[in-house]
């Protein structure tokens, strides 16, 4: 079982067509055909683990509202242990990102969310359930979307608590120092550059320099940088491995980072070496960016890509 701790978001997609411009303002009029909901944010990592036939447990916060109830139900349908999903009864709503998509193009996105730090009692509740499930876990993913669940202090506490196991982090630059001692971090190049105070230039030389600096600065085993059309760079403590992109068509990069950390961690947890795990995660990313919306890749799709 892989434990996933972070910011739960509901991804809502409004699908339709555009045939005219509004007479009220110079904006497209979308004729809606379908409305779809998917688990997003950290919960999209759970979706990806489910596609890999890997059991999981989700830890995070939802509101005392219908979307929050839907999140718990959907997690249960994916056979993910949702005991670590806290329902807040105050004015903290479930985070929702709504995307309006017409003919495979995103027209606009609007967010409804709460980004204040979670309260100490919420962190204590999460910690208690992590302790309960930790003996049966093979790895832990900290999925930091910067929405308040993973504060710097809570991240440090979790990493100290989880030492000895696989700890994978999808990071945010504002929490850089808190990730010290994790097994691996999986930032994109621009996040990684911000984490070391550099301007992002998508070259192999700069990717290697950034990865080495993060590795040494944060006492990590691995750094896996995602580099968009340039693929990925893995630094394993000694060597940098530049892995060309496996994407054939790119329709939507939404959630691709969740796929990368889910696949890389699942591979490490089953005993793969880091380079093999990175190559598999790279192929998985190539699969999901060829789909529209937050998507997943199963082993069959990954192996044949």
TIMAR-43712 format. One record per residue (C-alpha): z, y, x; residue in one letter. Coordinates in steps of 0.1 Angstrom, whole numbers, padded with zeros to 4 digits, always signed. Example, Ala and Ser with C-alpha at 12.3 -4.5 7.8 and 13.67 -1.06 7.14 Angstrom:
# TIMAR-43712
+0078-0045+0123A
+0071-0011+0137S
***
This chain:
# TIMAR-43712
+0000+0000+0000X
-0009+0035+0012X
+0014+0064+0001X
-0004+0096-0007X
+0017+0128-0007X
+0003+0162-0016X
-0011+0186-0042X
-0024+0170-0074X
-0053+0188-0090X
-0074+0180-0121X
-0111+0184-0114X
-0129+0194-0145X
-0167+0195-0146X
-0187+0212-0173X
-0223+0199-0171X
-0253+0217-0187X
-0286+0234-0184X
-0297+0270-0178X
-0328+0282-0195X
-0321+0320-0198X
-0301+0349-0186X
-0275+0365-0208X
-0284+0398-0225X
-0248+0409-0221X
-0247+0407-0183X
-0270+0394-0155X
-0255+0359-0155X
-0270+0325-0165X
-0262+0311-0199X
-0252+0274-0196X
-0259+0252-0225X
-0231+0226-0222X
-0240+0189-0225X
-0209+0172-0212X
-0173+0179-0200X
-0158+0155-0175X
-0124+0151-0159X
-0115+0135-0126X
-0084+0133-0104X
-0088+0159-0077X
-0069+0174-0047X
-0046+0148-0032X
-0052+0125-0062X
-0088+0122-0052X
-0076+0104-0021X
-0061+0078-0045X
-0095+0075-0063X
-0111+0068-0030X
-0085+0042-0020X
-0090+0025-0054X
-0127+0023-0047X
-0118+0005-0014X
-0096-0020-0033X
-0066-0005-0014X
-0034-0002-0034X
-0017+0032-0034X
+0012+0053-0046X
+0009+0090-0055X
+0035+0116-0048X
+0032+0152-0062X
+0039+0176-0090X
+0023+0181-0124X
+0032+0203-0153X
+0048+0193-0186X
+0014+0196-0203X
-0015+0175-0215X
-0034+0176-0182X
-0002+0164-0165X
+0001+0135-0189X
-0035+0127-0183X
-0030+0125-0145X
-0002+0100-0149X
-0022+0079-0173X
-0053+0080-0150X
-0032+0070-0120X
-0019+0040-0139X
-0054+0030-0149X
-0062+0030-0112X
-0032+0007-0105X
-0016+0035-0084X
+0022+0037-0085X
+0029+0070-0101X
+0067+0070-0098X
+0064+0098-0073X
+0046+0121-0097X
+0072+0147-0108X
+0068+0165-0141X
+0081+0200-0139X
+0094+0213-0172X
+0094+0250-0163X
+0064+0273-0162X
+0046+0254-0134X
+0014+0241-0150X
-0008+0212-0138X
-0034+0226-0114X
-0070+0226-0127X
-0102+0235-0110X
-0131+0239-0134X
-0167+0238-0122X
-0197+0247-0143X
-0227+0228-0131X
-0263+0232-0142X
-0291+0210-0129X
-0269+0197-0100X
-0261+0233-0089X
-0226+0248-0092X
-0228+0280-0112X
-0192+0291-0110X
-0157+0276-0104X
-0125+0289-0119X
-0090+0278-0110X
-0057+0276-0129X
-0029+0268-0105X
+0006+0275-0092X
+0009+0279-0054X
+0046+0287-0049X
+0066+0263-0028X
+0082+0234-0046X
+0120+0236-0051X
+0144+0216-0028X
+0154+0193-0056X
+0117+0183-0061X
+0114+0175-0024X
+0146+0155-0025X
+0132+0135-0055X
+0100+0128-0036X
+0119+0118-0005X
+0140+0093-0024X
+0110+0076-0039X
+0092+0076-0005X
+0122+0058+0009X
+0121+0033-0019X
+0084+0024-0014X
+0081+0028+0024X
+0090-0008+0033X
+0060-0021+0014X
+0036+0006+0027X
+0010+0002+0055X
+0003+0039+0060X
+0010+0074+0047X
-0015+0102+0040X
-0003+0138+0037X
-0030+0156+0018X
-0023+0193+0022X
-0042+0216-0002X
-0017+0245+0003X
-0005+0245-0033X
+0032+0243-0026X
+0041+0206-0024X
+0038+0202+0014X
+0058+0231+0028X
+0061+0233+0066X
+0098+0221+0065X
+0090+0192+0041X
+0060+0181+0063X
+0083+0180+0094X
+0109+0161+0075X
+0084+0135+0063X
+0068+0130+0097X
+0103+0125+0113X
+0111+0101+0085X
+0079+0081+0088X
+0078+0077+0126X
+0066+0043+0137X
+0040+0040+0110X
+0005+0054+0105X
+0007+0091+0094X
-0027+0107+0086X
-0029+0144+0077X
-0056+0164+0060X
-0043+0197+0072X
-0042+0234+0064X
-0042+0259+0093X
-0011+0278+0081X
+0010+0246+0086X
-0004+0237+0120X
+0029+0234+0140X
+0044+0212+0113X
+0019+0184+0119X
+0034+0176+0153X
+0039+0139+0158X
+0015+0126+0132X
-0009+0098+0140X
-0041+0117+0132X
-0053+0149+0116X
-0087+0152+0099X
-0096+0189+0097X
-0131+0203+0093X
-0144+0223+0123X
-0136+0256+0108X
-0100+0246+0099X
-0096+0231+0134X
-0108+0263+0151X
-0084+0284+0130X
-0056+0260+0140X
-0061+0268+0177X
-0071+0305+0172X
-0108+0301+0181X
-0140+0311+0164X
-0159+0281+0151X
-0191+0273+0169X
-0205+0239+0159X
-0213+0225+0193X
-0202+0192+0208X
-0185+0211+0237X
-0164+0233+0214X
-0156+0204+0191X
-0143+0185+0221X
-0123+0215+0234X
-0107+0221+0200X
-0099+0184+0195X
-0083+0181+0229X
-0062+0212+0224X
-0049+0200+0190X
-0042+0165+0204X
-0021+0179+0232X
-0005+0207+0213X
+0006+0185+0184X
+0013+0152+0202X
-0012+0133+0181X
-0028+0099+0188X
-0062+0110+0174X
-0080+0140+0161X
-0110+0135+0138X
-0131+0166+0132X
-0156+0167+0104X
-0186+0189+0113X
-0208+0190+0083X
-0245+0184+0093X
-0233+0176+0129X
-0213+0146+0117X
-0179+0140+0132X
-0160+0142+0165X
-0132+0117+0173X
-0109+0124+0202X
-0088+0093+0210X
-0066+0108+0237X
-0090+0101+0265X
-0126+0104+0253X
-0145+0124+0227X
-0169+0104+0205X
-0196+0125+0187X
-0208+0106+0156X
-0241+0118+0140X
-0241+0125+0103X
-0249+0096+0081X
-0259+0118+0051X
-0294+0112+0038X
-0293+0137+0009X
-0266+0164+0004X
-0260+0174-0032X
-0222+0182-0032X
-0196+0182-0004X
-0167+0185-0029X
-0140+0160-0020X
-0158+0146+0011X
-0127+0153+0032X
-0106+0131+0008X
-0131+0103+0013X
-0129+0106+0051X
-0091+0104+0053X
-0089+0076+0028X
-0115+0054+0045X
-0103+0062+0081X
-0066+0055+0071X
-0075+0023+0052X
-0095+0011+0082X
-0066+0018+0106X
-0042+0001+0082X
-0062-0031+0082X
-0063-0031+0120X
-0096-0015+0129X
-0098+0006+0161X
-0100+0043+0157X
-0137+0046+0167X
-0148+0019+0143X
-0127+0035+0116X
-0143+0069+0123X
-0178+0055+0121X
-0170+0038+0088X
-0155+0070+0074X
-0186+0089+0085X
-0209+0065+0066X
-0186+0069+0035X
-0189+0106+0037X
-0227+0102+0038X
-0225+0083+0006X
-0203+0107-0014X
-0222+0139-0004X
-0252+0123-0020X
-0234+0124-0053X
-0225+0153-0075X
-0188+0162-0080X
-0157+0146-0065X
-0171+0111-0058X
-0160+0079-0041X
-0176+0052-0020X
-0169+0014-0022X
-0172-0010+0007X
-0206-0022-0005X
-0221+0013-0005X
-0206+0021+0029X
-0219-0011+0045X
-0254-0006+0032X
-0256+0031+0039X
***
